[in-house]
């Protein structure tokens, strides 16, 4: 009994005839039509014609892929810009504050937009202040430039890491490394001044790199190591307003050191030195720190009230010592 589909016996002859292809549904032979359209010779062309047709067809595919790539870049807003599309993994238990401060610097200048996602590995919900720090609906996101970076934050357990391509398997790991990468991507003045290869820009970048190492030591080092850094930093700030020499505004060095002191919970200890306290007050006025300072306004008001009460109880003898305490209060 014949089956639903019948095929000719190809053992003796590999060429299937049209009579042998008896199937339920018939479709036109598209390749023959394409060859005819491309060469005008039809399927009966010579071998050279068929090779030329194949080459033309492949070239057409390449041209179409290039056009598609251009359309994707245009839609992503990266065509002709210096931005990057990347995924940043970060943990709420060990927040990479330097990265978030650089991100805020970029966002306020229309150089980045971002979305965020909480990974299933998180045992607890994400704190509200952290969620707001990378809020998708942000007033500055709508003003992003055509060459802005697109970042996708994933809150999960583990070290901070940035991935630009899943094919390279070479993530950029660590808070300072990610912050440096973002600064270099957009040639930010907080890292390399005016940019380029001039001596001043290279000197600033080298000095910032040195303070990024100091920041790591402040965050992970011992109390003895921190005390040594406090003394060095206080001496520098006695001669200049910010950490990097010759800068009239905070650089990445200032953001990294301040973030390290805050993350380690020793910022107020460092503020016992007068010049660090003055610098800390200047840093907390920076717009990039607004989302952090806002969370401590209530705490700062409580500490200020306690300091005033303590000063009144101690009388004139305690008036001199209270000035240093007031310098460390969050305002």
N, C-alpha and C positions, 0 to 999 in steps of 0.2 A: 504494500500500500504506500503510495507516495506521501512524503511528509509535506508539512506546510511550506518549508523552504527547501529548494533543490539547487544544487550547485553542480557544475560540470566537473568531470573527473580531470584533475590537473596533474595527475601523475605522469601521464604520457606527454601532455602539452601544458606548459606553465601559463600560456596565454589563455585567459578566459574570454569566451565569445559572448556577445550580447544575448545570444539565445540561451547560454548556460546560466545567466543571472536571472533566474525566475524567483522573485521574492514578492512578499505581500505589498511592500511599498517601494516604489521606484523613485529615484532622485537623479537629476542631471549630473553629468560628469563635470564638476566645476573646474577641475584643473585644465581640461581641454579648452574650456572657454577662456580661462585666464591666459593660456599660452597664445590663443588666437588673438586676444585683445592686445597683448603686449608686443607680439612680433608680426602679426598680420599673416603668419604662415600657417596657423592652425596646427593641429596635432600631427599633420603630415610633414612638418618642417624637418630640416636636417638636424643632425646632432648639434652643430654649431648654433642653430637657431634656438634649440631647446636650452642650451647652456646660457645663451644671451638672455633668454626669457627669464630663466631662474635668477640670473644676476640682477636683472631689472626689478624683479619681484622683491628680492632681498633688499635692494636699495630703497624701494618704496616703503618697506617695513621700517628700515632705519630712519627714514625721513619722518614717518608717522610717529615713531617713538620719541624723536627729538622734539617734535611739536607738542606731544603730550607732556614731556618733561618741562618744557617752557610754560605750558598752561598750569601745571602743578606748582611750579615756583612762583608764578604770578599770583595764584590763589593763596598760597602760603605767605606771600608778602616778603619773600626772601630774595627775589630777583634783583640783582644789582646792589645788594646790601651786604653788610658784614655780620649779620645775625647768624644764629645757629639754632637748630632744633635738637633739644636734648631732654633726657629724663634725669631728674635728680632724686635720689633716694635719701631720705633723712629720717632720723629717729626722734620722737618726742622726749625720750629719756636722755639724749645727748644732742641737743639742738645745735646745729652748726650756725652760730650767731653771725659770724663773719660773712658767710654766704648769704644769709638773709639780709644783712645790712647792704651788701653789694647789690643784691636783687632789688631792694628798695631804692637804692641810688639809680639803678637802671630804669625802674618803673616810673619814677618821678620825672624822668627825662624822655619818656616815650620810647625807650630802647628795648622793652621786653613786655610780653604778656604771658600769663601763666594760668594753668588749671591745676587742680590738686585732687588727690585720691587717697583714701585710707585703705591700706592693705589689710587683708584678713588676719595677718599675723599679730596685729595690735590686740592686746588683751583688753585694753580699756579705750574709751572714746577719746578723740583728739580734743585737748583743751581749747577753749574758745579763742584765747589770745593767739595761739599758734595757727588756728584755722584762719583768723583774720589776717595774719601776716602774709599769707599767699592767697588771699581772697580773689576769686575769679572776677566777681563783679566789683571792680575797683575804679574810682573816678579817673585814674590815669591810664587805664587799659584802653579806653576808647581813643586816646590820642597817640597810640603807638605808631611809629614811623614805618614806612615800607620795608626797611631793612632790620626791623626789630627781631630779637630772638624769641623763639617759642619754647617755653619751658613747661614740663609736666612734672609736678612734684608728687612723689609717692611716699607717704608716711608709713614707715615699716620699721621693724626691729633690725638693728645692724648698723654698721658704720656708714657715714655719709659718702655717697658716690655719685658721679655724673657719667652718663653714657650718651655718647653722640650717635653711635651706630651699634646695633646688636650684632653686626657681622665682625667687628674688630675684636670683641672680647677683651678689651683693654680699658676698663673704667678708670676715671680719674677719682682717686680715693682721698678723703680727708678734707676738712673744712677749709684750710688755707689753700690747698691745691685747687679746689673748685673756685674759690674766690679769685685766685690769681688767673685762672683760665677765663673766667667771665670778664675780668678787667682787660686781659690781653685781646680777647675776641673783639671788644668794642674800643680798644685803644683808649681807655679811660684816663683822664688826667690825674686821678687819685693814685694811679699806679706808675705811670710813665710820663707825667707832666704833659708837655706839648706833643709828645710822641716823636717818632723818627729815631735816628741814630746819633743825634747830637749828644755832646758830653753831659749836659745837664739832665736830659731824659734818662740816659743810661745810669747816671749816678743816683737819681731818685729811685729807679727800679731796683738797683742793688741795695739801697738803704731800706727800701720797703721789704725786700726779701729777708734782710737781716732781722727786722722786727717781726716778721712772720715766724721766724725761728724762736724769737723771744716769747711770742704769744703762746707757742706750743709749750715752752718751759713753764710759763706762768700757769697754764691750765693743768698740766700734768706733773709739774715738779714738786719738790718738797718745800716746806716752809723756809728752810735755809736758802734754797735757790731763789725763791720768790723775793725774800728780803734783799738779796743782792741785786735783783732786777729793780726793785722799788727804788733803791738808792741811785742806781744808774739813770733810771727814767726821770727821777725827781731832779737830778743834776742837769739833765738835758733840758727839761722844761723850765728850769730856772733861767736859761739863756734864750729860749725860743718858745713861741706859743704852742707849737705842735711838734711831734716827734721827729719828722723828717726835716732836716735842715733847709732853710730857705723857703719854706712853704707858709703861706698866709691862711691856709684853710686845711682841714683834716685830709690826710691821705689814707690809703689802705692800711698803712702802718698804725695810724690812730684807731681806725675801726677794728683792726684785728686785736690790738692790745686791750682796748676797752672791752671787746667781746670776750676775750680770755679772762679778764678780771671778773666780769659779770658771771660768766659760766662757772668759774671756779668758786664763786661766792666770797671772793676776797677783795672786791672793789672798795668797800668801805674801810677795810684794813689798810689798803694802799693810800686811801684818802687822808690818813693820819699825817702824811707828808704834805706840806702846804702847797707846793707847786703841782703835785698830782691832783690835789683837791680842786685847785683852780682850773686845771685842764679838764677834769671830770665835769665840772660845771659847764665849761664851754662845749664839751662833747654832747652833753644832754640837751643842748639847745639846737643841735643839728636836726633837720627835718627827717633824716633817715632813721633816727632813733625815736621818733614820735610814737610809734606803735608800742615800744617798750616802756617809755617814760609814762605813757598814759595808764599803764597797768599798775604803776607804783605811786600815783598821785595821792591816793588815800593813805597809803602807808607813810608817805613822806609827811603829810599833814600831821599824822599821829606822832611821828618822831619829833617834829618841830615843836609841838605842844609840850612834849615830855622834856625837851631840852630847855625850853623857856621856864617851865616849872622847876626844874632842877637848878637852873641858874638863879632863880629868885630865892630858893631855899638856902642856897649856899652863900648868898650875899656877895659882897664885893670881892672876897677872896677867890670865888669861882668864876668871876666875870671874864678873866683873861683866858682861862682854859675852855670856856664855852664857845669862843669864836671858832676854834678849830673844829669843834663838833658840828656847829652850824654849817660849816663849809661842806660837810659830807651829806647833809640832809637833802633828799630828793625834792627839788622845787619844781 
